[in-house]
Amino acid sequence: MRIRAGSPGDIEQIATLHADSWRTAYAGIMPHSYLSRSLSGDKLALWHGRLTVPDPAAGLFVAVEEGVIAGFVYLTPCPDGRLLLDNLHARPGRTGTGIGGRLLRHALAWAVTEHPGRDVYLEVLRANTRAIAFYVRHGAIRTAERVCRFEQGFALPELEYTWAAQSLMTSGPSFTLTGQGPDPHA
């Protein structure tokens, strides 16, 4: 597996993986009607917008195995000075194999290099306990709780987790961009 920057040529694979990941991770959490209806089209539109006119300050990285995207991570700067880790997904059936841990370490190392001094945070649905356990294992600290309101007409409790800039700067080699070994915890 290798990690590389994402590109416009990856739009369809990323959108499909994103929709498939949501259908798996959020089954029983989000309404079935939403997950089974227009999710693929929504994700395709999202990634088309992000990658046809990319934000030069954002970071998109894909994990590729035998020409197929096995996972991806996307970070974007926010007006409050932090970086939002907006997406981290491994292909369903490949979770727990180290892909997520490697992508996360790569993304955090990129954040330290490209956006030094900025906290990195993410929002995760409170019911997504597997993801929460993963982020906590990788050093994230819970920093807020709120309700996420979806434009499709439903609301769910979500938590915010953060990696403080100072902790990222002092973490050293655990956030290396060149490490290629599997993470037994992801």
GULUMTI-814279 format. One line per field, with one value per residue (C-alpha): x negated, y, z; residue number from 1; residue in one letter. Coordinates in steps of 0.001 Angstrom, whole numbers, plus 500000, padded with zeros to 6 digits. Each point is the difference from the previous one (the first is absolute). Layout:
N
c1 <- X;...
c2 <- Y;...
c3 <- Z;...
seq <- NUM;...
type <- a;...
***
This chain:
186
c1 <- 500000;498813;501397;500088;501765;503489;500812;503000;499530;500971;503450;502102;498018;499988;503723;500921;497784;501410;503614;499251;498197;502932;502479;497923;498912;503310;502439;502341;498760;501236;503434;500046;501923;497059;497304;501839;501250;497788;496787;497909;501073;499397;496459;499213;501105;497957;496779;500518;500213;496996;497724;500897;499226;497792;499182;496195;499873;501950;498449;501416;498071;500959;498720;499598;499698;499573;501422;503101;500634;500252;500540;499717;499646;500915;499065;501010;499173;502794;500591;499303;496368;500376;499878;503060;499331;503198;499694;498082;501318;498705;501758;502651;498516;496540;500622;497760;497113;497898;501149;501755;497062;497529;502209;500572;496272;499284;502676;498787;496392;501161;501878;496872;497923;502480;501967;497686;501517;503575;502169;501596;503540;502800;503672;501340;503516;500304;501474;496956;498163;497540;498726;499838;497894;497669;499486;499417;497428;498248;499799;503084;501578;503732;500518;503715;503452;502863;502805;499304;502945;500107;501616;502005;502099;498509;497672;497536;497717;496369;496717;496941;496519;496765;496285;498467;497274;497525;500568;499548;496733;498592;501256;496907;499575;503498;501207;497441;500973;497740;500999;501451;500544;503506;501612;501220;502563;501819
c2 <- 500000;503489;503361;502805;503319;499689;501431;500744;496562;498482;501627;496938;497543;502383;500805;496308;499051;502936;498938;496324;500910;502106;497221;497586;502248;501827;497096;500165;503519;502082;499490;497083;502155;502406;497328;498073;502913;502765;499458;498985;503063;502273;498692;500215;503655;500716;498518;501480;503429;499417;498627;501960;503281;498825;502106;500316;500073;496720;496555;496870;496755;496578;496564;497932;496224;498423;503086;500152;502645;498147;503125;503764;502946;503656;503051;503597;503279;501690;503716;499514;499056;496252;497192;497817;496329;499772;496456;496851;496826;496512;497794;497860;496575;501583;501776;498760;499250;503103;502152;502545;500294;500547;502593;501782;500137;501261;502697;501168;500140;502024;502364;500577;500706;502023;501715;500167;501195;499079;497594;497188;499034;497786;499479;496487;498781;498990;496622;499164;498393;498072;503233;501722;497180;500232;503760;499722;497221;502402;502803;502113;501769;500708;503763;500618;498483;501313;498973;499625;501069;498390;501823;496830;500780;498014;500834;497817;500609;500438;500370;502038;498540;501962;499501;503160;501570;499780;496270;499421;501928;497956;496590;499445;496929;498589;502516;499321;500437;497183;497191;497127;497344;498923;501353;497020;502191;501525
c3 <- 500000;499242;500990;497457;499473;498599;496564;497748;498423;503370;500236;499180;502153;502974;499693;499760;502945;502029;499374;500678;503221;501221;499195;502084;502887;500429;499518;502977;500849;497058;498442;497560;497517;499784;499783;497278;497894;498609;501957;496960;498023;502991;500480;496275;499957;503149;498603;496559;501631;502234;497296;496879;501764;502896;503022;499887;503824;500362;500034;498388;500238;498688;500949;496838;499746;496567;498295;502186;502659;503312;502126;500073;502346;499398;502082;499427;501779;501934;500613;503739;499215;500544;497458;499592;499376;497997;498681;500877;498412;499312;497489;501745;500634;500372;503307;502780;497609;500710;497091;502228;502396;497187;498335;503307;500807;496488;500304;503412;498777;496999;502328;502114;496892;497930;502774;503030;503236;499073;501953;497988;500909;498737;500608;500533;500683;503643;499038;497844;502899;497829;498417;503388;501439;496965;500417;503744;499406;497649;502547;499325;502980;500234;499900;499357;499623;497876;497683;496274;497858;496572;497099;499304;503088;502873;502882;501923;502987;499046;501830;499140;500489;499699;499639;501482;497870;502856;500457;496260;499980;502874;498823;497908;497833;500564;497398;497293;496349;498850;502374;498004;502654;500957;503137;501991;501809;497032
seq <- 1;2;3;4;5;6;7;8;9;10;11;12;13;14;15;16;17;18;19;20;21;22;23;24;25;26;27;28;29;30;31;32;33;34;35;36;37;38;39;40;41;42;43;44;45;46;47;48;49;50;51;52;53;54;55;56;57;58;59;60;61;62;63;64;65;66;67;68;69;70;71;72;73;74;75;76;77;78;79;80;81;82;83;84;85;86;87;88;89;90;91;92;93;94;95;96;97;98;99;100;101;102;103;104;105;106;107;108;109;110;111;112;113;114;115;116;117;118;119;120;121;122;123;124;125;126;127;128;129;130;131;132;133;134;135;136;137;138;139;140;141;142;143;144;145;146;147;148;149;150;151;152;153;154;155;156;157;158;159;160;161;162;163;164;165;166;167;168;169;170;171;172;173;174;175;176;177;178;179;180;181;182;183;184;185;186
type <- m;r;i;r;a;g;s;p;g;d;i;e;q;i;a;t;l;h;a;d;s;w;r;t;a;y;a;g;i;m;p;h;s;y;l;s;r;s;l;s;g;d;k;l;a;l;w;h;g;r;l;t;v;p;d;p;a;a;g;l;f;v;a;v;e;e;g;v;i;a;g;f;v;y;l;t;p;c;p;d;g;r;l;l;l;d;n;l;h;a;r;p;g;r;t;g;t;g;i;g;g;r;l;l;r;h;a;l;a;w;a;v;t;e;h;p;g;r;d;v;y;l;e;v;l;r;a;n;t;r;a;i;a;f;y;v;r;h;g;a;i;r;t;a;e;r;v;c;r;f;e;q;g;f;a;l;p;e;l;e;y;t;w;a;a;q;s;l;m;t;s;g;p;s;f;t;l;t;g;q;g;p;d;p;h;a
***
